[in-house]
Amino acid sequence: MTELPGEIAILVQQVTGESGIGPQTRLDGDLLLDSIELAALSRLLQERYGEEADLLRHVASLDIDEIINLSVAGVARFVEEREQR
Protein backbone atom coordinates (compact mmCIF):
# COMPACT_ATOMS: atom_id res chain seq x y z
CA MET A 1 0.00 0.00 0.00
CA THR A 2 3.00 2.31 -0.01
CA GLU A 3 2.22 3.87 -3.40
CA LEU A 4 -1.55 4.08 -2.99
CA PRO A 5 -1.68 7.02 -0.54
CA GLY A 6 0.56 9.01 -2.89
CA GLU A 7 -1.67 8.23 -5.85
CA ILE A 8 -4.75 9.26 -3.90
CA ALA A 9 -3.04 12.45 -2.69
CA ILE A 10 -2.50 13.38 -6.34
CA LEU A 11 -6.20 12.82 -7.08
CA VAL A 12 -7.16 14.96 -4.08
CA GLN A 13 -4.83 17.70 -5.36
CA GLN A 14 -6.51 17.51 -8.78
CA VAL A 15 -9.93 17.95 -7.20
CA THR A 16 -9.03 20.68 -4.70
CA GLY A 17 -6.14 22.53 -6.29
CA GLU A 18 -4.42 22.36 -2.89
CA SER A 19 -0.75 21.44 -2.55
CA GLY A 20 1.16 19.73 0.24
CA ILE A 21 -1.36 16.92 0.61
CA GLY A 22 -0.01 13.83 2.34
CA PRO A 23 -1.28 10.60 3.88
CA GLN A 24 -2.39 12.27 7.12
CA THR A 25 -4.27 15.11 5.41
CA ARG A 26 -7.93 14.91 6.38
CA LEU A 27 -10.48 15.48 3.63
CA ASP A 28 -12.94 17.33 5.84
CA GLY A 29 -10.92 18.23 8.91
CA ASP A 30 -8.07 19.87 6.96
CA LEU A 31 -9.30 20.51 3.42
CA LEU A 32 -13.00 21.14 4.15
CA LEU A 33 -13.99 19.19 1.03
CA ASP A 34 -17.50 20.13 -0.04
CA SER A 35 -20.00 17.69 -1.51
CA ILE A 36 -19.11 18.59 -5.10
CA GLU A 37 -15.40 17.98 -4.49
CA LEU A 38 -16.18 14.73 -2.66
CA ALA A 39 -18.31 13.57 -5.60
CA ALA A 40 -15.53 14.49 -8.04
CA LEU A 41 -12.97 12.57 -5.96
CA SER A 42 -15.30 9.58 -5.75
CA ARG A 43 -15.66 9.57 -9.53
CA LEU A 44 -11.90 9.74 -10.06
CA LEU A 45 -11.40 6.86 -7.62
CA GLN A 46 -14.01 4.77 -9.44
CA GLU A 47 -12.46 5.52 -12.82
CA ARG A 48 -9.03 4.50 -11.58
CA TYR A 49 -9.79 1.66 -9.14
CA GLY A 50 -13.20 0.38 -10.24
CA GLU A 51 -16.83 1.00 -9.38
CA GLU A 52 -16.38 -0.59 -5.93
CA ALA A 53 -14.27 2.43 -4.92
CA ASP A 54 -17.43 4.49 -4.33
CA LEU A 55 -16.22 7.03 -1.78
CA LEU A 56 -19.62 8.73 -1.58
CA ARG A 57 -21.27 5.52 -0.44
CA HIS A 58 -18.46 4.90 2.04
CA VAL A 59 -18.67 8.39 3.54
CA ALA A 60 -22.45 8.05 3.87
CA SER A 61 -21.88 5.05 6.14
CA LEU A 62 -19.56 6.94 8.51
CA ASP A 63 -20.47 8.89 11.63
CA ILE A 64 -19.59 12.57 11.89
CA ASP A 65 -16.30 12.02 13.76
CA GLU A 66 -15.18 9.44 11.19
CA ILE A 67 -16.02 11.85 8.37
CA ILE A 68 -14.05 14.69 9.99
CA ASN A 69 -11.05 12.42 10.54
CA LEU A 70 -11.07 10.61 7.16
CA SER A 71 -7.55 11.07 5.79
CA VAL A 72 -5.87 10.32 2.50
CA ALA A 73 -4.43 7.20 4.16
CA GLY A 74 -7.95 6.23 5.25
CA VAL A 75 -9.18 6.56 1.67
CA ALA A 76 -6.23 4.42 0.56
CA ARG A 77 -7.23 1.72 3.07
CA PHE A 78 -10.82 1.89 1.79
CA VAL A 79 -9.66 1.49 -1.84
CA GLU A 80 -7.26 -1.32 -0.96
CA GLU A 81 -10.03 -3.23 0.85
CA ARG A 82 -12.25 -2.91 -2.24
CA GLU A 83 -9.48 -4.16 -4.52
CA GLN A 84 -9.00 -7.26 -2.38
CA ARG A 85 -12.63 -8.33 -2.81
C-alpha positions as a Markdown table, in Angstrom:
| # | Residue | x | y | z |
|---|---|---|---|---|
| 1 | Met | 0.0 | 0.0 | 0.0 |
| 2 | Thr | 3.0 | 2.3 | 0.0 |
| 3 | Glu | 2.2 | 3.9 | -3.4 |
| 4 | Leu | -1.5 | 4.1 | -3.0 |
| 5 | Pro | -1.7 | 7.0 | -0.5 |
| 6 | Gly | 0.6 | 9.0 | -2.9 |
| 7 | Glu | -1.7 | 8.2 | -5.9 |
| 8 | Ile | -4.7 | 9.3 | -3.9 |
| 9 | Ala | -3.0 | 12.5 | -2.7 |
| 10 | Ile | -2.5 | 13.4 | -6.3 |
| 11 | Leu | -6.2 | 12.8 | -7.1 |
| 12 | Val | -7.2 | 15.0 | -4.1 |
| 13 | Gln | -4.8 | 17.7 | -5.4 |
| 14 | Gln | -6.5 | 17.5 | -8.8 |
| 15 | Val | -9.9 | 18.0 | -7.2 |
| 16 | Thr | -9.0 | 20.7 | -4.7 |
| 17 | Gly | -6.1 | 22.5 | -6.3 |
| 18 | Glu | -4.4 | 22.4 | -2.9 |
| 19 | Ser | -0.7 | 21.4 | -2.5 |
| 20 | Gly | 1.2 | 19.7 | 0.2 |
| 21 | Ile | -1.4 | 16.9 | 0.6 |
| 22 | Gly | 0.0 | 13.8 | 2.3 |
| 23 | Pro | -1.3 | 10.6 | 3.9 |
| 24 | Gln | -2.4 | 12.3 | 7.1 |
| 25 | Thr | -4.3 | 15.1 | 5.4 |
| 26 | Arg | -7.9 | 14.9 | 6.4 |
| 27 | Leu | -10.5 | 15.5 | 3.6 |
| 28 | Asp | -12.9 | 17.3 | 5.8 |
| 29 | Gly | -10.9 | 18.2 | 8.9 |
| 30 | Asp | -8.1 | 19.9 | 7.0 |
| 31 | Leu | -9.3 | 20.5 | 3.4 |
| 32 | Leu | -13.0 | 21.1 | 4.2 |
| 33 | Leu | -14.0 | 19.2 | 1.0 |
| 34 | Asp | -17.5 | 20.1 | 0.0 |
| 35 | Ser | -20.0 | 17.7 | -1.5 |
| 36 | Ile | -19.1 | 18.6 | -5.1 |
| 37 | Glu | -15.4 | 18.0 | -4.5 |
| 38 | Leu | -16.2 | 14.7 | -2.7 |
| 39 | Ala | -18.3 | 13.6 | -5.6 |
| 40 | Ala | -15.5 | 14.5 | -8.0 |
| 41 | Leu | -13.0 | 12.6 | -6.0 |
| 42 | Ser | -15.3 | 9.6 | -5.7 |
| 43 | Arg | -15.7 | 9.6 | -9.5 |
| 44 | Leu | -11.9 | 9.7 | -10.1 |
| 45 | Leu | -11.4 | 6.9 | -7.6 |
| 46 | Gln | -14.0 | 4.8 | -9.4 |
| 47 | Glu | -12.5 | 5.5 | -12.8 |
| 48 | Arg | -9.0 | 4.5 | -11.6 |
| 49 | Tyr | -9.8 | 1.7 | -9.1 |
| 50 | Gly | -13.2 | 0.4 | -10.2 |
| 51 | Glu | -16.8 | 1.0 | -9.4 |
| 52 | Glu | -16.4 | -0.6 | -5.9 |
| 53 | Ala | -14.3 | 2.4 | -4.9 |
| 54 | Asp | -17.4 | 4.5 | -4.3 |
| 55 | Leu | -16.2 | 7.0 | -1.8 |
| 56 | Leu | -19.6 | 8.7 | -1.6 |
| 57 | Arg | -21.3 | 5.5 | -0.4 |
| 58 | His | -18.5 | 4.9 | 2.0 |
| 59 | Val | -18.7 | 8.4 | 3.5 |
| 60 | Ala | -22.5 | 8.1 | 3.9 |
| 61 | Ser | -21.9 | 5.0 | 6.1 |
| 62 | Leu | -19.6 | 6.9 | 8.5 |
| 63 | Asp | -20.5 | 8.9 | 11.6 |
| 64 | Ile | -19.6 | 12.6 | 11.9 |
| 65 | Asp | -16.3 | 12.0 | 13.8 |
| 66 | Glu | -15.2 | 9.4 | 11.2 |
| 67 | Ile | -16.0 | 11.9 | 8.4 |
| 68 | Ile | -14.1 | 14.7 | 10.0 |
| 69 | Asn | -11.1 | 12.4 | 10.5 |
| 70 | Leu | -11.1 | 10.6 | 7.2 |
| 71 | Ser | -7.5 | 11.1 | 5.8 |
| 72 | Val | -5.9 | 10.3 | 2.5 |
| 73 | Ala | -4.4 | 7.2 | 4.2 |
| 74 | Gly | -7.9 | 6.2 | 5.2 |
| 75 | Val | -9.2 | 6.6 | 1.7 |
| 76 | Ala | -6.2 | 4.4 | 0.6 |
| 77 | Arg | -7.2 | 1.7 | 3.1 |
| 78 | Phe | -10.8 | 1.9 | 1.8 |
| 79 | Val | -9.7 | 1.5 | -1.8 |
| 80 | Glu | -7.3 | -1.3 | -1.0 |
| 81 | Glu | -10.0 | -3.2 | 0.8 |
| 82 | Arg | -12.3 | -2.9 | -2.2 |
| 83 | Glu | -9.5 | -4.2 | -4.5 |
| 84 | Gln | -9.0 | -7.3 | -2.4 |
| 85 | Arg | -12.6 | -8.3 | -2.8 |
